[in-house]
């Protein structure tokens, strides 16, 4: 049986498999960045009430399984995650 979530007028179960790839597929996710990117993405998901069901950081990309409420479009969600995580990585100098 599905694990339905609900809001005032809707029941939903929207899960998306998202792959975030750096420009030119550079191998950026090594060492400390690999462990920190998970913390950064979890924090950003909490801000928008998005559930990060599963995530894997590979050397040149990141796989995410997101449960996104229907009030957010997936395009805006991915844009938010990519933009804010890039700013955070740049500020902390990973």
N, C-alpha and C positions, 0 to 999 in steps of 0.2 A: 504494500500500500504506500502511496506517495506521502511525503512529508509536506503537506500543503501549509503555506503561510497565508495570513489574511490581513487585510486592511479593512477600512470601514465598508467598502462596497465590492470587494474583490477577494477571491482566493487565488493564490498563484504559486507556481513553482517554476521560476525562470532561471535556468543555469546556463552559463556561457563559458566555453573554453576559449581563453584569450592567450595569445602568444605575443610577448613584447620583445622586439628585436632591435638592438642598437644599429645606428647607421653603419653601413657597409659590413654588418654582421661581425664587428670587431669583438674580440674576446675580452670583454670588460669585467665579467662577473667572476673574479678570482679572489681568494683570500678573504680579507675583512669585508669587502663589498658584498661578497656572496652571502655572508651571514647578516649583514646590515640591511640588505635590500628586502629581506623577508619582514624585518621589524618595521621598516618604512612603509611597505605596502599594507601590512596589517593595521598600522595606525591610520593610514589614509582611508582604508575600508571602513574602520570604525567611525570616522568622521561623517561618512555618507550613509551609514546604516547598511552597508553592503557586507554580505557574508563571504569571506574568503574560505571556500570549502577545502581547496587543496592548492598547493603551489610547489613548483620545482624550479630551482635556479640552475641552469646549465651554463657552461663557460661562455656561450655566445647568445643566449636568449633565456627568457623566463616564461614558464607555463603557469597559467592561473586558471582555476575553476571558480567562477564567481556566481553567487546567487544574488541577482540584482532585482530590487523591487520594480514593478512596472511603472512607477512614477518617474524613474530615471531611464533615459535612452542609453543603450549600450555604447553608442558613439561618444556621448558626453562623458560617460563613466570612464571609458578607456582614455579619452583625452585628459580627464582630470588626473587619473592615476599616472599616466606617462609624464604629464607636465609637472605635477607636484613632486613626483619621485625624482625626476631629473634635477629639479631645483634643489631638493634636499641633498642629493648626492653631490652636487656641485658645491653647495655651501659647506658641507662637512669635509670635502676634499678627499673622498675615497678613491 
